[in-house]
Amino acid sequence: MANPVLVEVTRGGMVESFHRGAFALVDGEGRLVAAAGDVDRTVFPRSAIKVFQAIPLIETGAAAAFRLTPAELALACASHSGEDGHVRLAAAMLAKAGLDESSLECGCHWPFDAPVARELARRGETPTALHNNCSGKHAGFLCTAVHRGEDTKVYVGRDHPVQVRARAAIEDLVGQALTIDACGIDGCSIPTFAAPLKGFAHGFAKLVTGEGISPQRAAAGRSLIDACMAHPWEMSGTGRFCETLMTAAPGRVFAKTGAEGVFCGALPDLGLGFALKIDDGATRASEALAAAVIARALRREDADLAATFDGLGRRTLHNWEKVEVGEIRATMPPA
Amino acid sequence: MANPVLVEVTRGGMVESFHRGAFALVDGEGRLVAAAGDVDRTVFPRSAIKVFQAIPLIETGAAAAFRLTPAELALACASHSGEDGHVRLAAAMLAKAGLDESSLECGCHWPFDAPVARELARRGETPTALHNNCSGKHAGFLCTAVHRGEDTKVYVGRDHPVQVRARAAIEDLVGQALTIDACGIDGCSIPTFAAPLKGFAHGFAKLVTGEGISPQRAAAGRSLIDACMAHPWEMSGTGRFCETLMTAAPGRVFAKTGAEGVFCGALPDLGLGFALKIDDGATRASEALAAAVIARALRREDADLAATFDGLGRRTLHNWEKVEVGEIRATMPPA
């Protein structure tokens, strides 16, 4: 059966396009608090679980040994915009481990954010691996490898200790083994393992409640989530939607986008985690739905804040002459 | 009922995302030669019917009076990339009518093609209305208004003679009245009227067969389609998919993309027109499906050429390190 329509795009009062998908809002015990669509479908979480992948950076003691700051921990969980400050911070993390950008294996790309890319071009520059949106995550991987005395080459390989540790943390949080037949290669060359959508939501709920995981793991996860909530710009970039969501409720909402229409997050005060996937992979839809899911989670506790997130789930569309032409809106089904 | 899945995006051998939609391949009498999904659904054709909108440029005699070249006619039907040559050609069209870019009402935007935008930024320039992907269409509108002695101000308005003529041509081709309640504003500020998907396919089939329309209209349409097939770069841009499709079968395939996952086209030799819409509006999917629909149309006549278009309906995906990670592929349902 097809997943329900969860986001609509209108023009002139008509629905021009629409997006189907699924979401799961889950508590620490794994109970569905709210959901739509097929939450058992196996999906690639992509960058939405960078927090899971950064847990070994804390657990190995690497973050403490290299005195990584909360801003640097946020960058380790980031899909950043490649702004100058992100590039400097990634270089600083590598320098703490005695490395530089030549150790990064994430590849180079022009910043996704078009104005940032054009500014780089205007200055006559070209992007380095430090501009890659994943450079902070990779700097974190390298800090861990150096701290443990492991090879810093081919750390993106599935069998490198860095990836083995990340995989073990994800398996613990998702609550099932991650198998090779559900493994793809991510944009930055590391393995990405597919698992049921609700498993990723449960993983975030475990991290903010500590249920079903070791106190050490819960503390590691919480320190990363707190770092992201305190440094949303480092974790995303100027005007990016993760920054928008987290600055709308400082310290109360964690949210992280992933490629191909994935979004994950947590509401630490409420002990809830969520995960969503838009079937067609559209970011415009995953963003609108993420705001709506957060609004749903907050509704009973804080109606005003829920209304703020309802508002973030709708965006007016303008054309090149700044004329209003329609909107993108989450269409949350009845509870 | 949900439209069928027509395009899949894979990663690591799994389907990561997928796109639903509908297509209609139609002959001059309006018979469905092949179809999938709800072809009666009302959709906005957006830029995919710029040929329809340019018909008055020929029929009023403006194109002849201003001695517009085939390359300029192609630009009048274009969503171009804003490359230097496109900008010069749009300026030349306006100059023939005694105007310049200050008359354009399409608005300014950075070229959609990222390398073109970065090159503009690298030179320290910013985009003008001539860079707008619709500047050729607007130059055509203005040529027609000047030729007819009409006001060149607010020519984007729904009641301006330029738009009234365009609307009448579309109604004739689609075979039904276009109503205000199905009218939106397009990206370049002109009205866009929604109509059933199969109507747009039929319109292109009418233009290449002459069935059901006046010989003058058929000749006007054919001259525009021939101009586009002869000048695919002017009608799109370097490496753009319309260019790719038309250069793969010179003079035998016309294809035009539109925003929000629309694609239209015609196979003049076969007397067929097609229209498709991806439900979620994704261009990556409309492109793959357009190639597959053209392949379907050609299969019986030219198996080799059909295989070429089947190939264009699949695209290998690489990550930033150029590692193959998956593919985008049209999944044409059984005939």
Interface residues (C-beta under 8 A of the other chain):
Chain A: A2 V9 R11 G12 G13 M14 E16 S17 F18 H19 R20 T42 V43 F44 E105 C106 G107 C108 H109 W110 A114 A117 R118 E119 A121 R122 G124 N132 D181 A182 C183 G184 I185 D186 G187 C188 S189 T192 A194 E260 G261 I278 D279 D280 G281 A282 A285 N319 W320 E321 K322 V323 V325 G326
Chain B: A2 V9 R11 G12 G13 M14 E16 S17 F18 H19 R20 T42 V43 F44 E105 C106 G107 C108 H109 W110 A114 A117 R118 E119 A121 R122 G124 N132 D181 A182 C183 G184 I185 D186 G187 C188 S189 T192 A194 E260 G261 I278 D279 D280 G281 A282 A285 N319 W320 E321 K322 V323 V325 G326
